Amino acid sequence: MTYPTLKLIKGREDAVIRRHPWIFSGAVAGGLKEIAVGSPVWVADNSGKVLATGLFEGGSIAVKLLAFEKLILDKAFFLSRFTQAWELRKLLGLTDNKDTNAFRLVHSEGDQLPGLIVDIYGQTAVMQCHSPGIYRMREMLADALVASSNGSVKAVYDKSRELLPLDYDHHDGYLIGSHEEQELFEQGLKFEVDWIEGQKTGFFLDQRDARFHLRAMSAGRMVLNTFSYTGGFSVSALAGGAAEVVSVDSSRKAIAGCEKNVLLNGFAYRHEAVCTDAKKYLEAMPSGRFDIIVLDPPAFAKHHSQRHKGLLGYKFINQAAIKKIASGGLLYTFSCSQAVDRQVFQSIVMAAAIEAGRPVSILHHFSQPADHPVSIYHPEGAYLKGLLVRVL
Ligand code: SAH
């Protein structure tokens, strides 16, 4: 078996040698038009020596690389990648864990599988293909996933529709098995996760560590959880003994899920759910009511083109929260925009603090947990950043 070979312009092989997983179209010497989007390709230096194997994306990112050698992307290849992914999660104590049975198994470039996300919810794996080439191989991937799981994965649900180009003929659905009712736990707390109707794969697993941190800080405190989704932070604060938690989200479905999860853990009497725009809520709420505020908005700047507007959005919500939080209050503030790096995010929170005119100190930095690894050659993968600040 052979794949088409794309030769790089002389000198442009450096990024491949440094293991950056993307090939930009401007680095390729030619032949892009002859290759169908989604096809496996080999990438060679200008002399024709193959350096890597990847999938043709067809855009300004022409190829995403899965291996820095010449090979065939068959079931054995994916089996070996998935086995490595399971080994890491085992090392992290996430497999066979009675308190936490939801975690990320495959984090794209961080697991040397660009274009693929796999989240594990008990016996079900939810797969999101960001790349047409990965999507084409989804049946084989699902087989390899189950085979690599030592019997723990019984069903694989493909949820790629929202991520692929709109003209792509696609339906979400089970590739293996079917729906299984199962209780899901994070740090001993129960959550109902709806991967079919919910956002992303159904739950924001990337905030596990921050939720645990909040839990330890919440005793006796009044907590506001904005952009609450299905209440991950709310349930954690309640479990930590919060006096009261208010959850705010603009999605009705998210608020309904949040109320369900609070109830499931027996905390409903200390909780209020509000379905509204978080910016409006922050603007209208009285000063001093909350001792702890969580700001975990969706990516305000999904692309560089939206960066300026996104930054203003972050500044607005942070300024409102810093202005109104009780004295001695704790603000957990996050950004999951890839286009906003850690330093820029901190500068925005500083600008918000200046506007609010109060003393603010940083207590802690958050990032994505270890089941969302970042390839050191692809620092762009470090998308989640957060700060815990204290406001006097
Ligand atoms: N903190 C959550 C995840 C947040 S995801 C967790 O731990 O699970 C971002 C959430 O923001 C989504 O639920 C989305 O519905 C909500 N959202 C988006 N725009 C909003 C707005 N303007 N006001 C309130 N909520 C909003």
Residues whose N, C-alpha, C, O or C-beta is under 5 A from the ligand:
A	BS01	SAH	F204 Q207 F227 S228 Y229 T230 G232 F233 V248 D249 S250 S251 A254 T276 D277 A278 K279 D296 P297 P298
